[in-house]
């Protein structure tokens, strides 16, 4: 029972941390299906190389700060730049950016 309590506390802290990132620097998440999925944090090196390359190419002034994966293998990537500017993007496993109007 103690283990269940500890796990629930740790899980709650992860959700709170993600909410704080969403509010950072006035950037707000767009309300669409990818945002509503559950994401699990992963190490940045676990991101597919195609996703890392796309981020380096398309967001050259930002660096990957955190990475998450969902059950359907879409990635949520938190990018950070100068002055703690934060941007959140979503990508498929092959490095294509997922936009709010995408239904795939």
N, CA, C and O atoms as a GROMACS GRO file, in nm:
protein
  416
    1UNK      N    1   0.083  -0.118   0.000
    1UNK     CA    2   0.000   0.000   0.000
    1UNK      C    3   0.088   0.126   0.000
    1UNK      O    4   0.056   0.225  -0.066
    2UNK      N    5   0.197   0.121   0.072
    2UNK     CA    6   0.288   0.235   0.077
    2UNK      C    7   0.347   0.260  -0.062
    2UNK      O    8   0.364   0.374  -0.104
    3UNK      N    9   0.378   0.153  -0.132
    3UNK     CA   10   0.433   0.167  -0.267
    3UNK      C   11   0.333   0.236  -0.358
    3UNK      O   12   0.371   0.322  -0.438
    4UNK      N   13   0.206   0.200  -0.348
    4UNK     CA   14   0.103   0.263  -0.431
    4UNK      C   15   0.093   0.412  -0.402
    4UNK      O   16   0.074   0.492  -0.494
    5UNK      N   17   0.104   0.450  -0.277
    5UNK     CA   18   0.097   0.591  -0.239
    5UNK      C   19   0.217   0.666  -0.296
    5UNK      O   20   0.201   0.775  -0.351
    6UNK      N   21   0.336   0.609  -0.284
    6UNK     CA   22   0.457   0.674  -0.335
    6UNK      C   23   0.449   0.690  -0.487
    6UNK      O   24   0.482   0.796  -0.540
    7UNK      N   25   0.404   0.586  -0.557
    7UNK     CA   26   0.392   0.592  -0.702
    7UNK      C   27   0.292   0.699  -0.744
    7UNK      O   28   0.316   0.774  -0.839
    8UNK      N   29   0.179   0.708  -0.674
    8UNK     CA   30   0.080   0.809  -0.710
    8UNK      C   31   0.131   0.950  -0.686
    8UNK      O   32   0.099   1.042  -0.762
    9UNK      N   33   0.209   0.969  -0.581
    9UNK     CA   34   0.267   1.102  -0.555
    9UNK      C   35   0.365   1.140  -0.664
    9UNK      O   36   0.364   1.252  -0.714
   10UNK      N   37   0.451   1.045  -0.703
   10UNK     CA   38   0.550   1.072  -0.807
   10UNK      C   39   0.479   1.101  -0.940
   10UNK      O   40   0.520   1.191  -1.013
   11UNK      N   41   0.375   1.027  -0.971
   11UNK     CA   42   0.300   1.049  -1.095
   11UNK      C   43   0.235   1.187  -1.095
   11UNK      O   44   0.236   1.256  -1.197
   12UNK      N   45   0.179   1.226  -0.984
   12UNK     CA   46   0.114   1.357  -0.974
   12UNK      C   47   0.215   1.469  -0.994
   12UNK      O   48   0.183   1.570  -1.056
   13UNK      N   49   0.337   1.451  -0.944
   13UNK     CA   50   0.439   1.554  -0.962
   13UNK      C   51   0.477   1.569  -1.108
   13UNK      O   52   0.502   1.680  -1.154
   14UNK      N   53   0.480   1.458  -1.182
   14UNK     CA   54   0.511   1.465  -1.325
   14UNK      C   55   0.405   1.541  -1.402
   14UNK      O   56   0.438   1.618  -1.492
   15UNK      N   57   0.280   1.521  -1.368
   15UNK     CA   58   0.170   1.593  -1.433
   15UNK      C   59   0.178   1.742  -1.401
   15UNK      O   60   0.157   1.826  -1.488
   16UNK      N   61   0.206   1.774  -1.276
   16UNK     CA   62   0.218   1.914  -1.236
   16UNK      C   63   0.333   1.980  -1.310
   16UNK      O   64   0.320   2.094  -1.356
   17UNK      N   65   0.446   1.910  -1.323
   17UNK     CA   66   0.561   1.966  -1.393
   17UNK      C   67   0.528   1.994  -1.539
   17UNK      O   68   0.570   2.096  -1.594
   18UNK      N   69   0.452   1.903  -1.605
   18UNK     CA   70   0.414   1.926  -1.743
   18UNK      C   71   0.320   2.045  -1.754
   18UNK      O   72   0.331   2.124  -1.849
   19UNK      N   73   0.228   2.060  -1.659
   19UNK     CA   74   0.139   2.176  -1.660
   19UNK      C   75   0.217   2.305  -1.646
   19UNK      O   76   0.185   2.405  -1.710
   20UNK      N   77   0.319   2.304  -1.560
   20UNK     CA   78   0.401   2.424  -1.542
   20UNK      C   79   0.475   2.458  -1.670
   20UNK      O   80   0.488   2.575  -1.705
   21UNK      N   81   0.525   2.357  -1.741
   21UNK     CA   82   0.592   2.382  -1.868
   21UNK      C   83   0.496   2.444  -1.968
   21UNK      O   84   0.536   2.531  -2.046
   22UNK      N   85   0.372   2.400  -1.966
   22UNK     CA   86   0.273   2.452  -2.061
   22UNK      C   87   0.246   2.600  -2.037
   22UNK      O   88   0.217   2.673  -2.131
   23UNK      N   89   0.257   2.644  -1.913
   23UNK     CA   90   0.228   2.782  -1.880
   23UNK      C   91   0.352   2.871  -1.889
   23UNK      O   92   0.341   2.993  -1.878
   24UNK      N   93   0.468   2.812  -1.910
   24UNK     CA   94   0.594   2.884  -1.911
   24UNK      C   95   0.597   2.988  -2.023
   24UNK      O   96   0.560   2.957  -2.137
   25UNK      N   97   0.639   3.108  -1.992
   25UNK     CA   98   0.659   3.216  -2.088
   25UNK      C   99   0.533   3.253  -2.165
   25UNK      O  100   0.543   3.304  -2.277
   26UNK      N  101   0.418   3.230  -2.109
   26UNK     CA  102   0.295   3.270  -2.175
   26UNK      C  103   0.254   3.182  -2.291
   26UNK      O  104   0.153   3.209  -2.356
   27UNK      N  105   0.329   3.076  -2.319
   27UNK     CA  106   0.294   2.986  -2.429
   27UNK      C  107   0.186   2.894  -2.382
   27UNK      O  108   0.199   2.832  -2.276
   28UNK      N  109   0.080   2.882  -2.457
   28UNK     CA  110  -0.030   2.795  -2.418
   28UNK      C  111  -0.045   2.682  -2.517
   28UNK      O  112  -0.024   2.700  -2.637
   29UNK      N  113  -0.080   2.565  -2.467
   29UNK     CA  114  -0.102   2.451  -2.554
   29UNK      C  115  -0.228   2.474  -2.637
   29UNK      O  116  -0.326   2.532  -2.590
   30UNK      N  117  -0.224   2.426  -2.760
   30UNK     CA  118  -0.343   2.427  -2.843
   30UNK      C  119  -0.428   2.307  -2.802
   30UNK      O  120  -0.374   2.200  -2.772
   31UNK      N  121  -0.557   2.324  -2.802
   31UNK     CA  122  -0.646   2.218  -2.760
   31UNK      C  123  -0.680   2.129  -2.879
   31UNK      O  124  -0.770   2.161  -2.957
   32UNK      N  125  -0.608   2.019  -2.893
   32UNK     CA  126  -0.638   1.923  -2.999
   32UNK      C  127  -0.600   1.785  -2.952
   32UNK      O  128  -0.543   1.768  -2.844
   33UNK      N  129  -0.632   1.685  -3.032
   33UNK     CA  130  -0.626   1.546  -2.988
   33UNK      C  131  -0.489   1.504  -2.937
   33UNK      O  132  -0.483   1.423  -2.844
   34UNK      N  133  -0.380   1.552  -2.993
   34UNK     CA  134  -0.248   1.508  -2.948
   34UNK      C  135  -0.218   1.558  -2.807
   34UNK      O  136  -0.147   1.493  -2.731
   35UNK      N  137  -0.273   1.672  -2.773
   35UNK     CA  138  -0.250   1.724  -2.638
   35UNK      C  139  -0.327   1.643  -2.534
   35UNK      O  140  -0.286   1.638  -2.418
   36UNK      N  141  -0.435   1.579  -2.573
   36UNK     CA  142  -0.517   1.505  -2.479
   36UNK      C  143  -0.465   1.364  -2.453
   36UNK      O  144  -0.513   1.297  -2.362
   37UNK      N  145  -0.370   1.319  -2.531
   37UNK     CA  146  -0.315   1.186  -2.512
   37UNK      C  147  -0.223   1.183  -2.391
   37UNK      O  148  -0.171   1.286  -2.348
   38UNK      N  149  -0.203   1.064  -2.337
   38UNK     CA  150  -0.108   1.048  -2.228
   38UNK      C  151   0.030   1.030  -2.286
   38UNK      O  152   0.050   0.950  -2.377
   39UNK      N  153   0.125   1.102  -2.233
   39UNK     CA  154   0.263   1.094  -2.277
   39UNK      C  155   0.350   1.051  -2.160
   39UNK      O  156   0.328   1.091  -2.046
   40UNK      N  157   0.450   0.970  -2.191
   40UNK     CA  158   0.546   0.923  -2.092
   40UNK      C  159   0.680   0.985  -2.127
   40UNK      O  160   0.724   0.980  -2.242
   41UNK      N  161   0.746   1.041  -2.028
   41UNK     CA  162   0.875   1.104  -2.054
   41UNK      C  163   0.979   0.998  -2.091
   41UNK      O  164   0.984   0.890  -2.032
   42UNK      N  165   1.061   1.033  -2.189
   42UNK     CA  166   1.171   0.947  -2.231
   42UNK      C  167   1.299   1.029  -2.234
   42UNK      O  168   1.295   1.152  -2.230
   43UNK      N  169   1.412   0.962  -2.240
   43UNK     CA  170   1.540   1.031  -2.256
   43UNK      C  171   1.546   1.089  -2.397
   43UNK      O  172   1.492   1.030  -2.492
   44UNK      N  173   1.611   1.201  -2.411
   44UNK     CA  174   1.622   1.265  -2.542
   44UNK      C  175   1.689   1.172  -2.643
   44UNK      O  176   1.651   1.171  -2.760
   45UNK      N  177   1.787   1.094  -2.599
   45UNK     CA  178   1.857   1.003  -2.690
   45UNK      C  179   1.766   0.891  -2.741
   45UNK      O  180   1.801   0.823  -2.837
   46UNK      N  181   1.650   0.871  -2.677
   46UNK     CA  182   1.555   0.770  -2.722
   46UNK      C  183   1.467   0.820  -2.837
   46UNK      O  184   1.396   0.740  -2.899
   47UNK      N  185   1.472   0.950  -2.866
   47UNK     CA  186   1.396   1.002  -2.980
   47UNK      C  187   1.456   0.945  -3.109
   47UNK      O  188   1.578   0.934  -3.120
   48UNK      N  189   1.372   0.909  -3.205
   48UNK     CA  190   1.425   0.863  -3.333
   48UNK      C  191   1.515   0.970  -3.394
   48UNK      O  192   1.489   1.090  -3.380
   49UNK      N  193   1.620   0.927  -3.462
   49UNK     CA  194   1.715   1.022  -3.522
   49UNK      C  195   1.645   1.116  -3.620
   49UNK      O  196   1.684   1.232  -3.633
   50UNK      N  197   1.542   1.067  -3.689
   50UNK     CA  198   1.469   1.152  -3.784
   50UNK      C  199   1.402   1.269  -3.711
   50UNK      O  200   1.397   1.380  -3.764
   51UNK      N  201   1.351   1.245  -3.591
   51UNK     CA  202   1.287   1.350  -3.512
   51UNK      C  203   1.392   1.448  -3.463
   51UNK      O  204   1.372   1.570  -3.469
   52UNK      N  205   1.505   1.397  -3.414
   52UNK     CA  206   1.613   1.484  -3.367
   52UNK      C  207   1.666   1.572  -3.481
   52UNK      O  208   1.689   1.691  -3.462
   53UNK      N  209   1.684   1.512  -3.599
   53UNK     CA  210   1.732   1.588  -3.715
   53UNK      C  211   1.633   1.696  -3.757
   53UNK      O  212   1.673   1.808  -3.788
   54UNK      N  213   1.503   1.662  -3.757
   54UNK     CA  214   1.401   1.759  -3.795
   54UNK      C  215   1.399   1.877  -3.697
   54UNK      O  216   1.384   1.992  -3.738
   55UNK      N  217   1.413   1.847  -3.567
   55UNK     CA  218   1.415   1.953  -3.466
   55UNK      C  219   1.536   2.043  -3.485
   55UNK      O  220   1.526   2.165  -3.477
   56UNK      N  221   1.652   1.983  -3.510
   56UNK     CA  222   1.775   2.061  -3.531
   56UNK      C  223   1.764   2.150  -3.655
   56UNK      O  224   1.812   2.264  -3.655
   57UNK      N  225   1.701   2.097  -3.760
   57UNK     CA  226   1.688   2.172  -3.885
   57UNK      C  227   1.583   2.283  -3.875
   57UNK      O  228   1.608   2.397  -3.915
   58UNK      N  229   1.465   2.249  -3.823
   58UNK     CA  230   1.353   2.343  -3.823
   58UNK      C  231   1.352   2.439  -3.705
   58UNK      O  232   1.287   2.544  -3.711
   59UNK      N  233   1.422   2.406  -3.599
   59UNK     CA  234   1.425   2.491  -3.480
   59UNK      C  235   1.570   2.510  -3.436
   59UNK      O  236   1.607   2.477  -3.324
   60UNK      N  237   1.651   2.562  -3.526
   60UNK     CA  238   1.795   2.569  -3.501
   60UNK      C  239   1.833   2.658  -3.384
   60UNK      O  240   1.943   2.642  -3.329
   61UNK      N  241   1.748   2.750  -3.343
   61UNK     CA  242   1.779   2.836  -3.228
   61UNK      C  243   1.728   2.779  -3.097
   61UNK      O  244   1.744   2.840  -2.991
   62UNK      N  245   1.666   2.662  -3.103
   62UNK     CA  246   1.613   2.597  -2.983
   62UNK      C  247   1.680   2.461  -2.966
   62UNK      O  248   1.729   2.402  -3.063
   63UNK      N  249   1.682   2.412  -2.843
   63UNK     CA  250   1.736   2.279  -2.818
   63UNK      C  251   1.627   2.194  -2.755
   63UNK      O  252   1.536   2.245  -2.691
   64UNK      N  253   1.638   2.063  -2.774
   64UNK     CA  254   1.540   1.972  -2.715
   64UNK      C  255   1.567   1.968  -2.565
   64UNK      O  256   1.677   1.934  -2.521
   65UNK      N  257   1.465   2.002  -2.488
   65UNK     CA  258   1.477   2.009  -2.343
   65UNK      C  259   1.417   1.884  -2.277
   65UNK      O  260   1.474   1.830  -2.183
   66UNK      N  261   1.303   1.839  -2.328
   66UNK     CA  262   1.236   1.719  -2.277
   66UNK      C  263   1.168   1.649  -2.393
   66UNK      O  264   1.134   1.710  -2.494
   67UNK      N  265   1.149   1.519  -2.376
   67UNK     CA  266   1.082   1.441  -2.481
   67UNK      C  267   0.985   1.343  -2.415
   67UNK      O  268   1.011   1.289  -2.308
   68UNK      N  269   0.874   1.321  -2.483
   68UNK     CA  270   0.770   1.231  -2.434
   68UNK      C  271   0.721   1.147  -2.551
   68UNK      O  272   0.731   1.189  -2.666
   69UNK      N  273   0.667   1.029  -2.521
   69UNK     CA  274   0.609   0.942  -2.623
   69UNK      C  275   0.470   0.899  -2.578
   69UNK      O  276   0.445   0.880  -2.459
   70UNK      N  277   0.379   0.884  -2.675
   70UNK     CA  278   0.244   0.836  -2.645
   70UNK      C  279   0.232   0.691  -2.688
   70UNK      O  280   0.324   0.635  -2.749
   71UNK      N  281   0.119   0.631  -2.657
   71UNK     CA  282   0.096   0.491  -2.692
   71UNK      C  283   0.092   0.470  -2.843
   71UNK      O  284   0.123   0.361  -2.891
   72UNK      N  285   0.053   0.573  -2.918
   72UNK     CA  286   0.047   0.558  -3.065
   72UNK      C  287   0.176   0.604  -3.133
   72UNK      O  288   0.178   0.630  -3.253
   73UNK      N  289   0.285   0.613  -3.055
   73UNK     CA  290   0.419   0.648  -3.104
   73UNK      C  291   0.428   0.787  -3.165
   73UNK      O  292   0.507   0.809  -3.257
   74UNK      N  293   0.351   0.881  -3.114
   74UNK     CA  294   0.374   1.020  -3.148
   74UNK      C  295   0.458   1.080  -3.036
   74UNK      O  296   0.454   1.033  -2.922
   75UNK      N  297   0.533   1.181  -3.069
   75UNK     CA  298   0.626   1.240  -2.974
   75UNK      C  299   0.587   1.382  -2.940
   75UNK      O  300   0.547   1.460  -3.028
   76UNK      N  301   0.597   1.414  -2.816
   76UNK     CA  302   0.577   1.550  -2.767
   76UNK      C  303   0.716   1.598  -2.727
   76UNK      O  304   0.782   1.535  -2.645
   77UNK      N  305   0.759   1.709  -2.785
   77UNK     CA  306   0.894   1.758  -2.764
   77UNK      C  307   0.888   1.900  -2.709
   77UNK      O  308   0.823   1.988  -2.766
   78UNK      N  309   0.956   1.920  -2.598
   78UNK     CA  310   0.966   2.053  -2.538
   78UNK      C  311   1.100   2.110  -2.580
   78UNK      O  312   1.205   2.054  -2.550
   79UNK      N  313   1.094   2.222  -2.652
   79UNK     CA  314   1.214   2.290  -2.699
   79UNK      C  315   1.238   2.413  -2.613
   79UNK      O  316   1.143   2.478  -2.570
   80UNK      N  317   1.362   2.444  -2.589
   80UNK     CA  318   1.394   2.560  -2.505
   80UNK      C  319   1.501   2.643  -2.575
   80UNK      O  320   1.593   2.589  -2.636
   81UNK      N  321   1.486   2.774  -2.566
   81UNK     CA  322   1.581   2.865  -2.628
   81UNK      C  323   1.633   2.967  -2.529
   81UNK      O  324   1.624   2.949  -2.407
   82UNK      N  325   1.687   3.073  -2.584
   82UNK     CA  326   1.740   3.180  -2.500
   82UNK      C  327   1.630   3.239  -2.414
   82UNK      O  328   1.513   3.238  -2.452
   83UNK      N  329   1.668   3.292  -2.300
   83UNK     CA  330   1.575   3.355  -2.207
   83UNK      C  331   1.463   3.261  -2.165
   83UNK      O  332   1.352   3.306  -2.136
   84UNK      N  333   1.490   3.130  -2.162
   84UNK     CA  334   1.394   3.027  -2.121
   84UNK      C  335   1.267   3.025  -2.205
   84UNK      O  336   1.162   2.982  -2.158
   85UNK      N  337   1.276   3.072  -2.330
   85UNK     CA  338   1.164   3.061  -2.423
   85UNK      C  339   1.136   2.913  -2.443
   85UNK      O  340   1.227   2.836  -2.472
   86UNK      N  341   1.011   2.872  -2.429
   86UNK     CA  342   0.974   2.732  -2.441
   86UNK      C  343   0.869   2.715  -2.550
   86UNK      O  344   0.774   2.792  -2.561
   87UNK      N  345   0.888   2.611  -2.632
   87UNK     CA  346   0.792   2.578  -2.738
   87UNK      C  347   0.769   2.428  -2.732
   87UNK      O  348   0.863   2.351  -2.713
   88UNK      N  349   0.645   2.386  -2.750
   88UNK     CA  350   0.611   2.244  -2.751
   88UNK      C  351   0.562   2.208  -2.890
   88UNK      O  352   0.475   2.276  -2.946
   89UNK      N  353   0.618   2.101  -2.946
   89UNK     CA  354   0.579   2.053  -3.078
   89UNK      C  355   0.550   1.904  -3.070
   89UNK      O  356   0.592   1.836  -2.976
   90UNK      N  357   0.478   1.855  -3.169
   90UNK     CA  358   0.443   1.713  -3.176
   90UNK      C  359   0.495   1.658  -3.308
   90UNK      O  360   0.487   1.724  -3.411
   91UNK      N  361   0.547   1.534  -3.303
   91UNK     CA  362   0.604   1.475  -3.424
   91UNK      C  363   0.569   1.328  -3.434
   91UNK      O  364   0.542   1.260  -3.334
   92UNK      N  365   0.569   1.280  -3.558
   92UNK     CA  366   0.554   1.136  -3.581
   92UNK      C  367   0.692   1.073  -3.571
   92UNK      O  368   0.792   1.143  -3.564
   93UNK      N  369   0.698   0.941  -3.570
   93UNK     CA  370   0.825   0.870  -3.556
   93UNK      C  371   0.919   0.893  -3.674
   93UNK      O  372   1.040   0.876  -3.661
   94UNK      N  373   0.864   0.933  -3.789
   94UNK     CA  374   0.950   0.957  -3.906
   94UNK      C  375   0.991   1.103  -3.919
   94UNK      O  376   1.043   1.144  -4.024
   95UNK      N  377   0.970   1.183  -3.815
   95UNK     CA  378   1.018   1.320  -3.813
   95UNK      C  379   0.927   1.423  -3.876
   95UNK      O  380   0.969   1.536  -3.900
   96UNK      N  381   0.802   1.386  -3.904
   96UNK     CA  382   0.708   1.482  -3.960
   96UNK      C  383   0.635   1.553  -3.846
   96UNK      O  384   0.590   1.489  -3.750
   97UNK      N  385   0.623   1.683  -3.857
   97UNK     CA  386   0.555   1.761  -3.753
   97UNK      C  387   0.405   1.739  -3.763
   97UNK      O  388   0.348   1.737  -3.872
   98UNK      N  389   0.343   1.724  -3.651
   98UNK     CA  390   0.198   1.706  -3.644
   98UNK      C  391   0.138   1.841  -3.609
   98UNK      O  392   0.170   1.900  -3.506
   99UNK      N  393   0.050   1.888  -3.697
   99UNK     CA  394  -0.011   2.019  -3.677
   99UNK      C  395  -0.152   2.000  -3.623
   99UNK      O  396  -0.209   1.892  -3.636
  100UNK      N  397  -0.209   2.105  -3.561
  100UNK     CA  398  -0.341   2.093  -3.501
  100UNK      C  399  -0.450   2.042  -3.594
  100UNK      O  400  -0.543   1.976  -3.549
  101UNK      N  401  -0.441   2.072  -3.724
  101UNK     CA  402  -0.546   2.031  -3.816
  101UNK      C  403  -0.524   1.892  -3.873
  101UNK      O  404  -0.608   1.843  -3.949
  102UNK      N  405  -0.410   1.826  -3.839
  102UNK     CA  406  -0.385   1.689  -3.886
  102UNK      C  407  -0.478   1.593  -3.814
  102UNK      O  408  -0.494   1.602  -3.692
  103UNK      N  409  -0.537   1.501  -3.887
  103UNK     CA  410  -0.628   1.403  -3.828
  103UNK      C  411  -0.567   1.264  -3.828
  103UNK      O  412  -0.630   1.169  -3.780
  104UNK      N  413  -0.445   1.249  -3.880
  104UNK     CA  414  -0.381   1.117  -3.887
  104UNK      C  415  -0.313   1.077  -3.758
  104UNK      O  416  -0.256   0.968  -3.750
   0.00000   0.00000   0.00000
